[in-house]
């Protein structure tokens, strides 16, 4: 212990299922080495799918730690390797704290799920144990970009009822990481959209972001709730045969009123904005010509509740295309950890406009936003053709967490 009551840069503690180790604080993480060389012969162990410790000698980056938890007085298992290879052990009663981290399963160059890991340290002195837990906690709290408060929407029926089950699985991770959450369980199509559009920036600004526990439909519903009243941009050129001349301000309320007719349904299905029977048969070349007419020189104005506001998605749907396109892993634990740790990735957003379907129509264009990952002109054009859209406006959305994380 140092005089100021903080943990020393290096101390002797007991690591559960390893034995006595020397724990050392470094600039970007902490490391430990066994004090008794016999412990170097021990292998890592796991219990109930959670890795108890990775190696008898290891280093953990602060950026990979999602929580530090003081758990009080209890047993630490001390193991000793004998000359004959046998392992003997004893149970020691100590004050303990747990370092919660993860390791990636599979090859380092390929996407793989993140597996929870725990490292339990103990000391016979209460103040020493608490000092280590508090100091590590204070270091973790200084990590930049991690959310403190989140608004969560859970679609309980999506993906054959996986939504609520997946939230129950990941909720303890947010609690352990001291991330406050306000949970809304959606009751109908458009429920999340209505809550977001009726919330002021002051209300939403109290959160660091919004997390969808559902499929691509729920995520797009939340996205539309945010952008319908906050994205200020001119419409793309109207089809010449319809001669539409409306302005953005005139049509803003129509965007809001129209969305619920197209919101994600209880089965998390994704219907196109225009059915295939309504889609014109002009082909790719016609759509490409109209895309070139979009006013790309005019920067859109996008105001979010705060500068660090993000969106996250915990996959629970039937396809989960957005998460697969970001993390490459369709796993709720992986997405939850990435949200907690502040991981982020860019996301392409398409503004899709459906114009009047007949010359006699008097309604204004129907506008919707869709999240997509398309890397070349050809997939973009096929995407638009599928939706039957005669004009569009593309822009780069600021940040996306898969959730790929928030």
C-alpha positions in Angstrom: 0.0 0.0 0.0 1.1 3.5 -0.7 0.6 6.3 1.8 -2.2 7.9 -0.2 -4.2 4.8 0.2 -4.0 3.7 -3.5 -2.8 0.4 -4.7 1.0 0.0 -5.2 2.3 -0.3 -8.7 3.2 -3.9 -7.8 1.8 -6.2 -5.1 1.6 -9.8 -4.2 -1.9 -11.2 -4.5 -3.5 -14.6 -4.9 -5.0 -15.4 -8.3 -7.8 -18.0 -8.1 -6.9 -21.4 -9.4 -3.3 -20.3 -9.9 -1.8 -19.3 -6.6 0.3 -16.3 -5.4 1.2 -13.9 -8.2 2.8 -10.5 -8.4 0.4 -8.0 -9.9 1.9 -5.0 -11.7 0.2 -1.9 -13.1 1.4 -0.8 -16.5 0.7 2.2 -18.7 -2.0 0.5 -20.8 -2.8 -2.6 -18.7 -1.7 -4.8 -15.9 0.2 -8.0 -15.7 1.0 -10.8 -13.3 3.6 -13.5 -12.8 3.6 -16.4 -10.5 5.8 -16.0 -7.4 6.2 -19.7 -7.1 7.7 -21.2 -10.3 5.7 -24.4 -9.9 2.6 -22.6 -10.9 3.9 -22.0 -14.4 3.0 -25.7 -15.1 -0.7 -25.1 -14.5 -3.1 -24.9 -17.5 -6.1 -22.6 -17.9 -9.5 -23.8 -16.8 -13.1 -23.0 -17.6 -16.3 -23.4 -15.8 -19.8 -23.1 -17.2 -18.5 -21.6 -20.4 -16.6 -18.8 -18.6 -12.9 -18.9 -18.8 -11.6 -18.6 -15.2 -8.1 -17.4 -16.2 -6.2 -17.3 -19.4 -2.6 -18.1 -18.3 -0.7 -18.2 -15.1 1.4 -15.4 -16.6 -0.5 -12.8 -18.6 -1.2 -9.1 -19.3 -4.6 -7.6 -19.8 -5.2 -4.3 -21.6 -7.4 -1.8 -19.8 -9.4 -1.4 -23.0 -10.3 -5.1 -22.9 -11.7 -4.9 -19.3 -15.4 -4.1 -19.1 -15.9 -4.3 -15.4 -14.0 -4.5 -12.0 -16.1 -6.0 -9.2 -15.3 -6.2 -5.5 -17.1 -9.3 -4.2 -16.0 -9.4 -0.5 -14.8 -12.2 1.7 -14.7 -15.7 0.2 -12.6 -18.6 -1.0 -9.6 -18.5 -3.3 -8.4 -21.8 -4.7 -4.6 -22.2 -4.6 -3.2 -24.9 -6.8 0.4 -26.3 -6.7 1.9 -28.5 -9.4 4.1 -31.3 -8.0 7.2 -32.8 -9.6 5.2 -35.8 -10.8 2.7 -33.6 -12.6 0.0 -34.0 -10.0 -1.9 -30.9 -8.9 -2.8 -30.3 -5.3 -4.7 -27.4 -3.8 -6.1 -25.7 -0.8 -8.9 -23.2 -0.2 -7.9 -19.9 1.3 -10.4 -17.3 2.7 -9.6 -13.9 1.4 -11.1 -10.6 0.4 -11.6 -10.7 -3.4 -12.2 -8.7 -6.5 -12.9 -9.9 -10.1 -11.6 -8.5 -13.3 -14.2 -9.1 -16.1 -12.8 -9.3 -19.6 -13.1 -11.4 -22.7 -11.1 -13.4 -25.2 -11.8 -13.9 -28.9 -12.6 -17.4 -30.0 -11.2 -18.7 -33.3 -8.5 -17.5 -35.6 -7.2 -14.0 -35.0 -7.7 -12.9 -38.6 -11.3 -14.1 -38.8 -14.4 -12.9 -37.1 -15.3 -14.9 -34.0 -17.4 -14.6 -30.9 -16.1 -13.0 -27.8 -16.1 -15.3 -24.8 -16.4 -13.9 -21.3 -13.4 -14.4 -19.0 -13.0 -13.7 -15.3 -9.8 -13.3 -13.2 -10.4 -13.4 -9.4 -7.7 -11.9 -7.2 -7.6 -12.1 -3.4 -5.7 -10.7 -0.4 -5.9 -11.3 3.3 -6.0 -7.5 4.0 -9.4 -5.8 3.3 -7.9 -2.4 2.6 -5.3 -3.7 0.1 -8.0 -5.6 -1.8 -10.3 -2.7 -1.9 -7.5 -0.3 -3.0 -6.7 -2.5 -5.9 -10.3 -2.8 -7.0 -10.9 1.0 -6.6 -7.8 1.9 -8.5 -8.5 -0.4 -11.4 -12.1 0.9 -11.5 -10.9 4.5 -11.7 -8.6 3.6 -14.6 -11.4 1.8 -16.5 -13.7 4.8 -15.9 -11.2 7.0 -17.8 -11.5 4.9 -21.0 -12.9 7.2 -23.7 -16.1 6.5 -25.6 -17.7 4.1 -23.2 -21.5 4.7 -22.6 -22.8 5.6 -19.2 -26.5 5.6 -19.9 -28.5 3.9 -22.7 -32.1 3.8 -23.9 -32.9 0.2 -24.8 -35.7 -1.1 -26.9 -36.5 -4.9 -26.8 -38.6 -6.5 -29.4 -39.8 -9.6 -27.4 -41.3 -11.5 -30.4 -38.6 -11.1 -33.0 -36.5 -14.1 -34.2 -39.0 -16.7 -32.8 -39.2 -15.0 -29.4 -35.4 -14.5 -28.9 -35.6 -10.8 -28.1 -36.4 -10.9 -24.4 -34.3 -14.0 -23.8 -31.2 -12.3 -25.3 -31.8 -9.2 -23.3 -31.9 -11.3 -20.1 -28.6 -12.8 -21.1 -26.7 -9.5 -21.7 -28.4 -7.3 -19.1 -26.1 -8.5 -16.3 -23.1 -7.3 -18.4 -24.4 -3.7 -18.5 -25.2 -3.8 -14.8 -21.7 -5.1 -14.0 -20.2 -2.4 -16.1 -22.3 0.2 -14.3 -24.1 1.3 -17.5 -27.5 2.7 -16.6 -30.3 1.4 -18.9 -33.9 2.4 -19.4 -35.6 -0.5 -21.0 -38.7 -0.3 -23.2 -40.4 -3.5 -24.4 -42.2 -2.8 -27.7 -45.9 -3.7 -27.7 -46.7 -3.1 -31.4 -45.3 -2.1 -34.7 -44.0 1.5 -34.7 -43.9 1.6 -30.8 -40.2 2.5 -30.7 -40.6 5.0 -33.5 -43.4 6.8 -31.7 -41.4 7.0 -28.4 -38.4 8.5 -30.2 -40.3 11.0 -32.4 -42.2 12.2 -29.4 -39.1 12.6 -27.3 -37.3 16.0 -27.3 -33.5 16.3 -27.8 -33.3 17.2 -24.2 -34.8 13.9 -23.2 -32.8 11.8 -25.6 -29.7 13.8 -24.8 -29.6 12.3 -21.3 -28.6 9.1 -22.9 -25.3 8.2 -24.7 -27.2 6.3 -27.3 -30.0 3.8 -28.2 -29.7 0.1 -28.3 -32.1 -2.2 -30.2 -32.5 -5.7 -29.0 -34.1 -7.2 -32.1 -33.6 -7.6 -35.8 -32.9 -5.3 -38.7 -36.5 -4.1 -38.7 -36.4 -2.7 -35.2 -33.0 -1.1 -35.8 -34.4 0.6 -38.9 -37.5 1.7 -37.0 -35.3 3.4 -34.4 -33.2 4.9 -37.2 -36.3 6.4 -38.8 -37.5 7.8 -35.5 -34.2 9.7 -35.1 -33.8 10.9 -38.7 -37.4 11.7 -39.7 -37.3 15.1 -37.9 -33.5 15.6 -37.6 -32.2 15.0 -41.1 -32.6 18.2 -43.2 -31.9 17.6 -46.9 -33.6 18.4 -50.2 -35.4 15.6 -51.9 -33.7 14.1 -55.0 -35.1 15.1 -58.4 -38.7 14.0 -58.8 -39.5 11.7 -61.8 -40.3 14.0 -64.7 -43.6 12.4 -65.5 -45.0 13.3 -62.1 -43.7 16.8 -62.0 -43.5 17.0 -58.2 -42.3 20.3 -56.8 -42.9 20.0 -53.1 -40.3 21.2 -50.5 -38.7 19.5 -47.5 -40.5 21.7 -45.0 -43.9 21.0 -46.5 -43.3 17.3 -46.3 -41.6 16.9 -43.0 -44.8 16.1 -41.1 -45.9 13.6 -43.7 -42.7 11.6 -43.1 -43.6 11.3 -39.4 -47.2 10.4 -40.0 -46.4 7.9 -42.8 -43.9 5.7 -41.0 -46.2 3.6 -38.9 -47.8 2.2 -42.0 -44.4 0.7 -42.8 -43.0 0.0 -39.4 -41.4 -3.4 -38.6 -44.1 -5.9 -37.8 -44.2 -8.4 -35.0 -42.5 -11.1 -37.1 -39.6 -8.8 -37.9 -40.3 -9.1 -41.6 -38.9 -6.6 -44.0 -41.3 -5.5 -46.7 -40.1 -3.3 -49.5 -41.4 0.3 -49.7 -43.0 -0.5 -53.0 -44.1 -4.0 -53.9 -42.5 -5.7 -56.9 -45.7 -5.2 -58.9 -45.4 -1.5 -58.4 -41.8 -1.3 -59.3 -41.1 0.2 -62.7 -39.3 -1.9 -65.2 -36.9 0.8 -66.4 -33.9 -1.2 -65.4 -30.6 -0.3 -63.9 -29.7 2.3 -66.5 -32.8 4.4 -65.8 -32.1 4.5 -62.1 -28.5 5.2 -62.6 -29.4 8.2 -64.7 -31.7 9.5 -61.9 -29.0 9.0 -59.3 -26.6 11.2 -61.2 -29.2 13.9 -61.0 -29.2 13.9 -57.2 -27.8 17.1 -55.7 -24.6 15.7 -54.2 -23.1 19.1 -53.7 -25.6 20.1 -51.1 -24.5 18.9 -47.6 -27.4 17.6 -45.5 -27.9 18.9 -42.0 -28.1 16.2 -39.3 -28.7 17.2 -35.7 -28.4 14.5 -33.0 -29.4 14.9 -29.3 -25.7 15.2 -28.5 -22.3 14.9 -30.3 -21.5 11.5 -29.0 -24.9 9.9 -29.5 -24.7 6.4 -31.1 -26.9 3.5 -32.1 -26.3 -0.1 -31.0 -27.8 -3.4 -32.0 -27.9 -6.7 -30.1 -28.9 -9.4 -32.7 -32.1 -11.2 -32.0 -33.8 -11.2 -35.4 -34.3 -13.8 -38.2 -31.5 -12.6 -40.4 -29.4 -9.9 -38.5 -27.8 -8.7 -41.7 -26.6 -5.4 -40.1 -24.7 -7.2 -37.3 -23.2 -9.8 -39.7 -22.0 -6.9 -41.9 -20.3 -5.1 -39.0 -18.9 -7.6 -36.5 -19.3 -10.7 -38.7 -20.6 -12.5 -35.6 -24.3 -13.1 -34.9 -23.8 -13.3 -31.1 -25.6 -11.2 -28.4 -22.7 -11.4 -25.9 -20.2 -10.1 -28.5 -22.4 -7.2 -29.5 -23.1 -6.3 -25.9 -19.4 -6.2 -25.0 -18.6 -4.1 -28.0 -21.3 -1.6 -27.0 -20.1 -1.5 -23.4 -16.4 -1.0 -24.5 -17.4 1.8 -26.9 -16.6 0.1 -30.2 -17.9 1.9 -33.2 -18.1 1.5 -37.0 -19.4 3.6 -39.9 -22.7 2.8 -41.4 -24.2 3.7 -44.7 -27.7 5.1 -44.7 -30.0 5.4 -47.7 -32.8 7.9 -47.9 -35.4 6.1 -49.9 -38.2 8.2 -51.5 -41.4 6.8 -53.0 -43.0 9.3 -55.3 -46.6 9.5 -56.3 -47.7 6.3 -57.9 -50.2 7.8 -60.3 -50.5 11.1 -62.1 -53.7 11.8 -60.2 -52.2 11.2 -56.8 -52.2 14.2 -54.5 -50.1 12.8 -51.7 -46.5 14.0 -51.1 -43.6 11.5 -51.4 -43.2 8.8 -48.8 -39.7 9.0 -47.2 -37.9 6.3 -45.3 -34.3 5.6 -44.2 -32.6 2.3 -44.5 -29.3 1.0 -43.0 -27.3 -0.9 -45.6 -23.7 -2.0 -46.3 -23.2 -1.7 -50.0 -19.7 -1.3 -51.4 -20.1 -0.5 -55.1 -22.5 1.1 -57.5 -23.9 -2.2 -58.8 -25.3 -3.4 -55.4 -26.6 0.0 -54.7 -28.5 0.1 -57.9 -29.9 -3.4 -57.4 -31.0 -2.4 -53.9 -32.9 0.6 -55.3 -34.4 -1.4 -58.1 -35.7 -3.9 -55.6 -37.4 -1.2 -53.7 -38.9 0.3 -56.8 -37.6 3.8 -56.0 -37.3 6.5 -58.6 -35.0 8.8 -56.7 -32.7 8.6 -53.7 -30.2 10.5 -51.6 -27.2 8.7 -50.0 -25.1 10.0 -47.2 -22.7 8.7 -44.6 -24.1 8.2 -41.2 -21.8 9.4 -38.5 -21.2 6.3 -36.3 -22.7 2.9 -35.6 -22.1 0.5 -32.8 -23.1 -3.0 -33.4 -23.2 -3.2 -32.0 -21.7 -3.5 -33.2 -21.1 -1.4 -30.7 -22.1 1.9 -29.4 
